[in-house]
């Protein structure tokens, strides 16, 4: 995939090396003496001011985010961050244009980059859970180490596989903007995920027309879509395949809907609810 290194998107919120904030959780219970002692010990051991997460009344602050400079950032991690930033901007620029043609204003999402754990308005984001979109705060959450898992564990290497992940999560943001994300049943969950795959394909179609894609990129994207199919995930966990427990769709379904978006390039062809 052709991209321009050297920049980090203004839509990226970098929480690596930070304890993050508690935005979206609202006000919680006050802390007692035992809690204060624990915070003191953590502050002394880590050199971070854990009391900064609380206001003067001992209550978690609402709507705040503590951002610190990245620590121990390797050149490889920096390059990955810049690539993800480029993919994010390209995806959101594409959806801005699509929305404009429909007479709708696109509201850009933030991409929160973190390590291990971070708070979100949808609960605690964990690296082990993989990337996710939180409709309550309109942000995508991503631990960059997930791409190592995507390569080594799921067998889906390549930069375009990473771009597909970003485009899929932004697809959920598109759903949130137009109201599709309000559907809640388990069957709807599968349809929502497949639609996000199709939206990722719509972006890929635009990228292809603009000469952004290179030979093998489409195959990387389809490989990533297939790798995270519910049947593949169930097989990897040692369980039998149970379609009734699907939440994202089978490998074949995910590839098919990504392909549909890629071939048509039209948002209207991504109606998985018909």
Secondary structure, 3 states (H helix, E strand, C coil): CCCCCCCCCCCEEECCCCCCCCCCCCCCCCCCHHHHHHHHHHHHHHCCCHHHHECCCCCECCCCCCCCCCCCCCHHHHHHHHHHHHHHHHHHHHHHHHHHHCCCCCCCCEEEEECCEEEECCEEEEHHHCCEEECCCCEEEEECCHHHHHHHCCCCCCHHHHHHHHHHHHHHHHHHHHCHHHCCCHHHHHHHHHHHHHHHHHHHHHHHHCCCCCCCHHHHHHHHHHHCCHHHHHHHCCCCCCHHHCCCCCHHHHHHHHHHHHHHCCHHHHCCCC
